[in-house]
Amino acid sequence: MARPEAQRKALRVAFRLIALGLVSAVVSFPLAFTGTVMMNPLLGRLEAKYGVELTGHSGPADWIFALVFALTAITLFAVLVLVTRRPSAAPPDTDPRNPPSATL
């Protein structure tokens, strides 16, 4: 049976990751929309060159928006996780800058 401190820590980590995921999804929506609309001229050129349906009569294809949204959300989530992580506290014996003394 897990100790209450370990359960609290695991729950805190889980809630933190869920919150970061929600934040990244909410922030990624307008970023992905703007980025997809700004890519429309490039998508038109690529469509003419390769013959793949990238833009329709009303703007970029839905799968383009979904792809840009997924890439934006995953990237933003990874950045948020790295920025908000807490440094692990290493015991003083294992600090590489301060090797243990050779006393017996």
RONU-682724 format. One record per atom (N, C-alpha, C): atom name; residue in three letters; x, y, z. Coordinates in nm, 4 decimals. Layout:
BEGIN
   a    r         X         Y         Z
  CA  ala         X         Y         Z
...
***
This chain:
BEGIN
   a    r         X         Y         Z
   N  met    0.0849   -0.1177    0.0000
  CA  met    0.0000    0.0000    0.0000
   C  met    0.0896    0.1242    0.0000
   N  ala    0.0576    0.2177   -0.0852
  CA  ala    0.1383    0.3385   -0.0983
   C  ala    0.1164    0.4308    0.0215
   N  arg    0.2210    0.5023    0.0509
  CA  arg    0.2108    0.5973    0.1616
   C  arg    0.1302    0.7195    0.1186
   N  pro    0.0661    0.7874    0.2130
  CA  pro   -0.0149    0.9054    0.1774
   C  pro    0.0672    1.0152    0.1097
   N  glu    0.1946    1.0325    0.1504
  CA  glu    0.2766    1.1375    0.0872
   C  glu    0.3009    1.1039   -0.0586
   N  ala    0.3273    0.9770   -0.0883
  CA  ala    0.3518    0.9362   -0.2256
   C  ala    0.2254    0.9508   -0.3093
   N  gln    0.1101    0.9191   -0.2498
  CA  gln   -0.0163    0.9346   -0.3221
   C  gln   -0.0444    1.0810   -0.3522
   N  arg   -0.0186    1.1669   -0.2545
  CA  arg   -0.0410    1.3099   -0.2757
   C  arg    0.0510    1.3626   -0.3850
   N  lys    0.1766    1.3188   -0.3830
  CA  lys    0.2717    1.3648   -0.4842
   C  lys    0.2301    1.3172   -0.6231
   N  ala    0.1886    1.1915   -0.6344
  CA  ala    0.1450    1.1389   -0.7641
   C  ala    0.0206    1.2116   -0.8133
   N  leu   -0.0724    1.2400   -0.7236
  CA  leu   -0.1932    1.3123   -0.7607
   C  leu   -0.1607    1.4550   -0.8041
   N  arg   -0.0686    1.5183   -0.7332
  CA  arg   -0.0274    1.6542   -0.7685
   C  arg    0.0374    1.6568   -0.9066
   N  val    0.1215    1.5591   -0.9362
  CA  val    0.1859    1.5512   -1.0666
   C  val    0.0818    1.5274   -1.1762
   N  ala   -0.0141    1.4392   -1.1493
  CA  ala   -0.1181    1.4105   -1.2476
   C  ala   -0.2028    1.5351   -1.2748
   N  phe   -0.2436    1.6056   -1.1707
  CA  phe   -0.3236    1.7274   -1.1901
   C  phe   -0.2438    1.8344   -1.2631
   N  arg   -0.1139    1.8429   -1.2340
  CA  arg   -0.0292    1.9408   -1.3017
   C  arg   -0.0231    1.9106   -1.4510
   N  leu   -0.0048    1.7836   -1.4870
  CA  leu    0.0033    1.7472   -1.6284
   C  leu   -0.1308    1.7683   -1.6996
   N  ile   -0.2399    1.7383   -1.6312
  CA  ile   -0.3720    1.7615   -1.6901
   C  ile   -0.3939    1.9110   -1.7118
   N  ala   -0.3577    1.9921   -1.6141
  CA  ala   -0.3746    2.1371   -1.6264
   C  ala   -0.2879    2.1923   -1.7394
   N  leu   -0.1644    2.1442   -1.7498
  CA  leu   -0.0769    2.1906   -1.8575
   C  leu   -0.1313    2.1476   -1.9935
   N  gly   -0.1901    2.0291   -1.9998
  CA  gly   -0.2506    1.9839   -2.1247
   C  gly   -0.3685    2.0707   -2.1650
   N  leu   -0.4519    2.1054   -2.0683
  CA  leu   -0.5662    2.1927   -2.0979
   C  leu   -0.5207    2.3317   -2.1412
   N  val   -0.4224    2.3856   -2.0719
  CA  val   -0.3700    2.5180   -2.1077
   C  val   -0.3121    2.5153   -2.2488
   N  ser   -0.2349    2.4120   -2.2791
  CA  ser   -0.1744    2.4057   -2.4121
   C  ser   -0.2810    2.3893   -2.5209
   N  ala   -0.3872    2.3156   -2.4936
  CA  ala   -0.4940    2.2998   -2.5929
   C  ala   -0.5681    2.4308   -2.6156
   N  val   -0.5987    2.5021   -2.5079
  CA  val   -0.6728    2.6285   -2.5200
   C  val   -0.5880    2.7345   -2.5904
   N  val   -0.4612    2.7427   -2.5561
  CA  val   -0.3743    2.8430   -2.6180
   C  val   -0.3419    2.8050   -2.7624
   N  ser   -0.3343    2.6756   -2.7915
  CA  ser   -0.2989    2.6314   -2.9262
   C  ser   -0.4086    2.6561   -3.0286
   N  phe   -0.5333    2.6619   -2.9848
  CA  phe   -0.6413    2.6803   -3.0811
   C  phe   -0.6268    2.8097   -3.1613
   N  pro   -0.6158    2.9278   -3.0971
  CA  pro   -0.6004    3.0494   -3.1783
   C  pro   -0.4669    3.0545   -3.2522
   N  leu   -0.3618    2.9986   -3.1922
  CA  leu   -0.2325    2.9972   -3.2608
   C  leu   -0.2391    2.9121   -3.3872
   N  ala   -0.3024    2.7959   -3.3785
  CA  ala   -0.3133    2.7074   -3.4940
   C  ala   -0.4018    2.7687   -3.6023
   N  phe   -0.5101    2.8321   -3.5608
  CA  phe   -0.5981    2.8961   -3.6588
   C  phe   -0.5239    3.0058   -3.7340
   N  thr   -0.4553    3.0917   -3.6599
  CA  thr   -0.3812    3.2014   -3.7217
   C  thr   -0.2698    3.1485   -3.8118
   N  gly   -0.1965    3.0494   -3.7626
  CA  gly   -0.0881    2.9920   -3.8423
   C  gly   -0.1381    2.9257   -3.9692
   N  thr   -0.2516    2.8575   -3.9605
  CA  thr   -0.3072    2.7908   -4.0783
   C  thr   -0.3544    2.8921   -4.1817
   N  val   -0.4186    2.9986   -4.1374
  CA  val   -0.4647    3.1020   -4.2309
   C  val   -0.3452    3.1713   -4.2949
   N  met   -0.2395    3.1945   -4.2185
  CA  met   -0.1207    3.2597   -4.2735
   C  met   -0.0459    3.1686   -4.3720
   N  met   -0.0642    3.0367   -4.3595
  CA  met    0.0006    2.9420   -4.4509
   C  met   -0.0757    2.9251   -4.5816
   N  asn   -0.1897    2.9890   -4.5978
  CA  asn   -0.2747    2.9691   -4.7148
   C  asn   -0.2026    2.9947   -4.8473
   N  pro   -0.1243    3.1019   -4.8635
  CA  pro   -0.0521    3.1195   -4.9906
   C  pro    0.0468    3.0050   -5.0189
   N  leu    0.1168    2.9617   -4.9168
  CA  leu    0.2097    2.8498   -4.9335
   C  leu    0.1342    2.7218   -4.9692
   N  leu    0.0219    2.6992   -4.9036
  CA  leu   -0.0578    2.5809   -4.9327
   C  leu   -0.1109    2.5836   -5.0758
   N  gly   -0.1479    2.7006   -5.1251
  CA  gly   -0.1946    2.7131   -5.2631
   C  gly   -0.0862    2.6760   -5.3627
   N  arg    0.0364    2.7204   -5.3366
  CA  arg    0.1479    2.6856   -5.4253
   C  arg    0.1782    2.5364   -5.4211
   N  leu    0.1780    2.4803   -5.2998
  CA  leu    0.2042    2.3366   -5.2868
   C  leu    0.0952    2.2531   -5.3534
   N  glu   -0.0285    2.3001   -5.3443
  CA  glu   -0.1399    2.2294   -5.4063
   C  glu   -0.1250    2.2295   -5.5585
   N  ala   -0.0852    2.3429   -5.6148
  CA  ala   -0.0671    2.3516   -5.7598
   C  ala    0.0496    2.2635   -5.8058
   N  lys    0.1525    2.2544   -5.7245
  CA  lys    0.2714    2.1789   -5.7644
   C  lys    0.2507    2.0284   -5.7513
   N  tyr    0.1902    1.9835   -5.6398
  CA  tyr    0.1806    1.8404   -5.6119
   C  tyr    0.0428    1.7802   -5.6383
   N  gly   -0.0578    1.8618   -5.6572
  CA  gly   -0.1907    1.8098   -5.6868
   C  gly   -0.2644    1.7515   -5.5677
   N  val   -0.2232    1.7837   -5.4476
  CA  val   -0.2891    1.7356   -5.3255
   C  val   -0.3841    1.8452   -5.2781
   N  glu   -0.5043    1.8075   -5.2386
  CA  glu   -0.6045    1.9051   -5.1933
   C  glu   -0.5634    1.9621   -5.0572
   N  leu   -0.5079    2.0812   -5.0580
  CA  leu   -0.4655    2.1474   -4.9346
   C  leu   -0.5548    2.2650   -4.8982
   N  thr   -0.6114    2.3283   -4.9979
  CA  thr   -0.7007    2.4412   -4.9726
   C  thr   -0.8309    2.4188   -5.0485
   N  gly   -0.9373    2.4675   -4.9887
  CA  gly   -1.0683    2.4597   -5.0535
   C  gly   -1.1148    2.5988   -5.0904
   N  his   -1.2420    2.6115   -5.1242
  CA  his   -1.2962    2.7420   -5.1609
   C  his   -1.3086    2.8345   -5.0398
   N  ser   -1.3090    2.7771   -4.9200
  CA  ser   -1.3259    2.8600   -4.8003
   C  ser   -1.2025    2.8613   -4.7105
   N  gly   -1.0877    2.8228   -4.7639
  CA  gly   -0.9653    2.8281   -4.6849
   C  gly   -0.8959    2.6934   -4.6796
   N  pro   -0.8000    2.6805   -4.5893
  CA  pro   -0.7236    2.5556   -4.5787
   C  pro   -0.8126    2.4370   -4.5418
   N  ala   -0.7695    2.3194   -4.5827
  CA  ala   -0.8440    2.1971   -4.5539
   C  ala   -0.8444    2.1710   -4.4029
   N  asp   -0.9453    2.0977   -4.3591
  CA  asp   -0.9598    2.0688   -4.2155
   C  asp   -0.8414    1.9895   -4.1616
   N  trp   -0.7894    1.8976   -4.2415
  CA  trp   -0.6793    1.8162   -4.1909
   C  trp   -0.5523    1.8986   -4.1733
   N  ile   -0.5381    2.0056   -4.2510
  CA  ile   -0.4235    2.0951   -4.2324
   C  ile   -0.4354    2.1653   -4.0972
   N  phe   -0.5569    2.2154   -4.0667
  CA  phe   -0.5771    2.2794   -3.9372
   C  phe   -0.5522    2.1808   -3.8237
   N  ala   -0.6032    2.0576   -3.8375
  CA  ala   -0.5839    1.9573   -3.7328
   C  ala   -0.4358    1.9256   -3.7136
   N  leu   -0.3616    1.9166   -3.8219
  CA  leu   -0.2185    1.8887   -3.8131
   C  leu   -0.1440    2.0035   -3.7450
   N  val   -0.1739    2.1262   -3.7848
  CA  val   -0.1079    2.2425   -3.7234
   C  val   -0.1457    2.2531   -3.5756
   N  phe   -0.2733    2.2262   -3.5445
  CA  phe   -0.3169    2.2302   -3.4048
   C  phe   -0.2434    2.1251   -3.3220
   N  ala   -0.2334    2.0027   -3.3736
  CA  ala   -0.1657    1.8957   -3.2992
   C  ala   -0.0185    1.9283   -3.2770
   N  leu    0.0479    1.9754   -3.3798
  CA  leu    0.1899    2.0104   -3.3650
   C  leu    0.2094    2.1255   -3.2666
   N  thr    0.1224    2.2242   -3.2730
  CA  thr    0.1314    2.3381   -3.1818
   C  thr    0.1037    2.2951   -3.0375
   N  ala    0.0011    2.2153   -3.0168
  CA  ala   -0.0349    2.1724   -2.8815
   C  ala    0.0740    2.0844   -2.8206
   N  ile    0.1276    1.9917   -2.8978
  CA  ile    0.2324    1.9028   -2.8457
   C  ile    0.3583    1.9819   -2.8126
   N  thr    0.3964    2.0728   -2.9006
  CA  thr    0.5150    2.1546   -2.8756
   C  thr    0.4957    2.2437   -2.7530
   N  leu    0.3816    2.3081   -2.7445
  CA  leu    0.3541    2.3956   -2.6306
   C  leu    0.3490    2.3161   -2.5002
   N  phe    0.2883    2.1975   -2.5021
  CA  phe    0.2831    2.1125   -2.3827
   C  phe    0.4243    2.0737   -2.3376
   N  ala    0.5088    2.0340   -2.4314
  CA  ala    0.6460    1.9963   -2.3961
   C  ala    0.7224    2.1141   -2.3367
   N  val    0.7052    2.2315   -2.3947
  CA  val    0.7731    2.3510   -2.3418
   C  val    0.7216    2.3838   -2.2022
   N  leu    0.5911    2.3780   -2.1816
  CA  leu    0.5348    2.4077   -2.0497
   C  leu    0.5817    2.3073   -1.9447
   N  val    0.5885    2.1802   -1.9813
  CA  val    0.6360    2.0798   -1.8860
   C  val    0.7809    2.1069   -1.8481
   N  leu    0.8641    2.1391   -1.9465
  CA  leu    1.0055    2.1657   -1.9176
   C  leu    1.0249    2.2936   -1.8365
   N  val    0.9446    2.3947   -1.8657
  CA  val    0.9605    2.5225   -1.7953
   C  val    0.9106    2.5137   -1.6511
   N  thr    0.8045    2.4379   -1.6279
  CA  thr    0.7442    2.4350   -1.4946
   C  thr    0.7936    2.3204   -1.4073
   N  arg    0.8858    2.2390   -1.4561
  CA  arg    0.9325    2.1276   -1.3719
   C  arg    1.0197    2.1806   -1.2591
   N  arg    1.0190    2.1059   -1.1526
  CA  arg    1.0988    2.1433   -1.0358
   C  arg    1.2294    2.0659   -1.0399
   N  pro    1.3386    2.1314   -1.0072
  CA  pro    1.4667    2.0590   -1.0070
   C  pro    1.4673    1.9549   -0.8956
   N  ser    1.5211    1.8384   -0.9277
  CA  ser    1.5270    1.7345   -0.8256
   C  ser    1.6404    1.7661   -0.7283
   N  ala    1.6146    1.7412   -0.6022
  CA  ala    1.7140    1.7687   -0.4988
   C  ala    1.8040    1.6466   -0.4849
   N  ala    1.9297    1.6611   -0.5237
  CA  ala    2.0255    1.5514   -0.5134
   C  ala    2.0866    1.5514   -0.3738
   N  pro    2.1107    1.4333   -0.3174
  CA  pro    2.1767    1.4286   -0.1876
   C  pro    2.3171    1.4879   -0.1975
   N  pro    2.3684    1.5462   -0.0907
  CA  pro    2.4989    1.6122   -0.0972
   C  pro    2.6124    1.5165   -0.1350
   N  asp    2.5995    1.3857   -0.1068
  CA  asp    2.7070    1.2912   -0.1373
   C  asp    2.7242    1.2728   -0.2877
   N  thr    2.6176    1.2860   -0.3635
  CA  thr    2.6243    1.2557   -0.5059
   C  thr    2.6460    1.3790   -0.5925
   N  asp    2.6730    1.4932   -0.5344
  CA  asp    2.6979    1.6144   -0.6110
   C  asp    2.8326    1.5999   -0.6825
   N  pro    2.8373    1.6038   -0.8169
  CA  pro    2.9647    1.5836   -0.8874
   C  pro    3.0642    1.6970   -0.8650
   N  arg    3.0188    1.8132   -0.8269
  CA  arg    3.1109    1.9251   -0.8014
   C  arg    3.1779    1.9132   -0.6661
   N  asn    3.1226    1.8311   -0.5790
  CA  asn    3.1745    1.8164   -0.4440
   C  asn    3.1933    1.6674   -0.4140
   N  pro    3.3052    1.6069   -0.4632
  CA  pro    3.3226    1.4626   -0.4434
   C  pro    3.3401    1.4282   -0.2954
   N  pro    3.2979    1.3067   -0.2559
  CA  pro    3.3131    1.2675   -0.1158
   C  pro    3.4606    1.2547   -0.0794
   N  ser    3.4886    1.2827    0.0453
  CA  ser    3.6286    1.2738    0.0892
   C  ser    3.6690    1.1278    0.1049
   N  ala    3.7990    1.1033    0.0956
  CA  ala    3.8511    0.9660    0.1008
   C  ala    3.8973    0.9310    0.2415
   N  thr    3.8160    0.9558    0.3402
  CA  thr    3.8538    0.9218    0.4778
   C  thr    3.7935    0.7877    0.5137
   N  leu    3.8721    0.7040    0.5771
  CA  leu    3.8245    0.5726    0.6222
   C  leu    3.8256    0.5627    0.7693
***
